Amino acid sequence: MDMASPSDQSPIVDPSVIARRDPAWTAGVLKPPPPTFPHRPILIANEIYRHSVYGRRHPLSIQRVTPVVDLARALGWLDEGQYLDCLQAGPEQLTRFHDPDYIAAVAEAERTRHVSEEIRDRYNIGRNGNPVFAEIFRRPATSSGASILAGTLLAGVERGVIHSLAGGTHHGRRAMAWGFCFFNDPVLGILAMLDHGLERVAYVDLDAHHGDGVQDAFHHDDRVLTVSVHEAGRWPRTGAVDDRAGGTARNLPVPQGFNDSELEVLVETAVAPLVERFFPDALVIQTGADGLADDPQAKLDLSNRALWAAVERLVHCAPRVLVVGGGGYNPWSVARAWTGIWATLNGIDPDVPTFGAAEDVLRGLEWNHSRGRNPPEHWFTTIADPPNRGPVRDEIHRLAEAVLSP
């Protein structure tokens, strides 16, 4: 599977041209792009995630990003020419979507490690799963910087694929923290694409939770189509099948026990057709791993193979593709799932055993959860889950029909 062969890959615009269009490049907020866009996918990450956690008892008190980088390197799947280290976005870039006073409040919370009752109530910082922690500003600003960089780079080429591991914070609101998300990097990445000349962007969300923040950000913008596949009734309890956000959204709330065969049917008969008939210049795929059977935060039964197959099908729906992360609260299932996505984007079969340094990466993970006390051996020794195929319920077929109807 060749996502972007040399024959169809155009060089990126000169970095100085981007700098003239976006002063943030010359301000040093983000590193300037390479002079030419690689013929192979780019992986964007940052070392801030190696030691940053939301808090000891928080569901995000796990390693998720750097284990993927470490695994990909250990397995020989990541050449250094494909890796891009991104710095954080600055306040000026974040204000493309977020309210300046809210951005300042998040930055002040990092500086003082404290929020007043007024700030807590106004911006939902320091409560409802959105804790004050050491990198409360730098961490989401870095994932936002990665998506802004990815959107800018992709807008400058005819074809390309970028995988931004820490992205996918799809709940973030303009002036409020929501659902563990302080800034909404998919929105910022899409806006970067539009600001740099692309005209139509599709967004597909495969997280167990509805991509409410992205849908709401573009609910009156017919340049952006949002499609969300999520567990019905799961927090934030939005995204009903009849919710079309003025015509720019399609929602597929799936039942508990959702299996590999059912995701395959929805992607093939509904999600991919929706994207293809929109004729997007670019596609953003949010690949939250919380819909996997090994994840504690949802009641879906997908294997990581199903997520890989969905990405493999969807990545061909647009010439430019940004793949971001998202939810995922079991460090072993997230690391294996997202490493497999990176392999899939590079045309590598991720159904391989681990050994040596790769196995060491997985055995080195920790999880303060009952399921982490005695992990099954295959979490250490394999990348691929056993497939979980099953019957396709009538409800799945009805969902496909509903979202395709005018």
Helices and strands as residue ranges (DSSP letters): G 6-8, H 15-21, H 23-26, E 42-45, G 47-50, H 66-74, G 80-82, E 83-85, H 91-94, H 100-112, H 117-123, H 138-155, E 160-164, H 185-195, E 201-205, H 212-217, E 224-231, G 245-247, E 249-254, H 260-266, I 267-271, H 272-278, E 282-286, H 304-314, G 315-317, E 320-324, H 331-345, H 357-363, G 370-372, H 378-381, H 394-404
